[in-house]
Amino acid sequence: MTRTSDEPLTLTVHTLPQPGEMAASDAARTRSGRWKMLVLLLVCAAPVIASYFTYYVIRPEGGKSYGDLIDPQRPLPPMEGRNVQGELVPLESLRQQWLLISVADSACNEACERHLYLQRQIREMLGREKDRLDWVWLRTGDAALREPLVQATAAAVVLQVDAGQLAQWLEPAAGQQIQDHLYVVDPMGNWMMRFPADLDPKRARRDLDRLLRASSFWDKAGR
């Protein structure tokens, strides 16, 4: 016959954490999580910060930029343009590429045609880096595009936009008009440079070369 032990059952009792200890532990975990998130954000932003530091502070190849740097930079506005097919396209969708922008009435006079030609030539002069730059014509007015213009700008992004809205974003130099310049927008969607009127294409190309080189390790062709 099995004999039942008269000894009492032994229980192990663990000390419960005190409310103050739990609060301190939660606060420590929160601080740790915030530091990890901050480090992650810095790691992600480092290439962008480094490229802008290289261009604006170190200045590859030395010397002053040909184009006027815009400070503070102005992000692409929440407005739409209508493409050649009649579709509405948000300007913000042009982000993630460098943009070289001209502005002109849809009738496109001689000065407009010259800017379109220079945009194409400057882009071609960038060689293998040209696919990182989009050629953009923001056209104003209601005139229909002439067929030769449609064919000549087949490789460009052509959007019909409201002149009033556009003037709230792009701004000409003193004494100039908005259509007198070419404008540069970075891949993050910020207008950051304005080339002078009576453009020197070689000097403009040098500026673009430097920008593309400074951003080459984080910016790639295509969206």
C-alpha positions, 0 to 999 in steps of 0.5 A: 500500500502506497504511503502518502507523505505527510509533508506539506507541498512546497510552492516557489513564490516569485517577487512581483515587480513594483510599479515604479520598476515597471514604469522605469523599464517601460521608459527605458525601452521607449528611449531605446526605441526612439534612439534606434529610430533616430539612428535609422533616419540618419542612416537613410538621410546620410547620402542626401545630406552628404551630396548637398554638403559636397555641392554647397560647401565643398564645391567640386571643382571649386568656383561659384556656381553659374546658376543662382542657388535658391534659398530656401528651396521651394518644393513642387507645388500641389498643382496639376498640368495637362499632358499632350494626350489631355491627361491631368498629371500632378507636378509632384509625380515628377519627383525622383528625377533631376528636372530641367524646366522651361516655361513659355506660352503654348504659341512658343515664340523664337525665345521659347524654341531656343530654350527647348533646343538648349534643354535638349542639347544640354541633356545630350551633353551629359552623356551617360548621365542624361537619363537622370535628368528630365527635360520639362516644358511647362506651357501656359496659355490655351493655344494648340501646339503646332505639329512640328513642336509636338514632334520636336518635344517628343522626348520631353515632359510637356505639361499645360499649366495655370500661369498664376499657380506657376508664378507662385512657385517659380520666380524670375530674377529681378528685372526678368520674366519667368520665361527668361530662365531655365530652372533646376529641380532636384530628385526630392522635388525642390526647386534649387537653382535658376540659370541666368537669362541669355543662357550659356549652355556650357556653363549650365552643363558644368553645373548640372555635371557637378550636381549629378556627380555629387548625388551619384551615390544615392540618385539613380536614373528612373523613378 
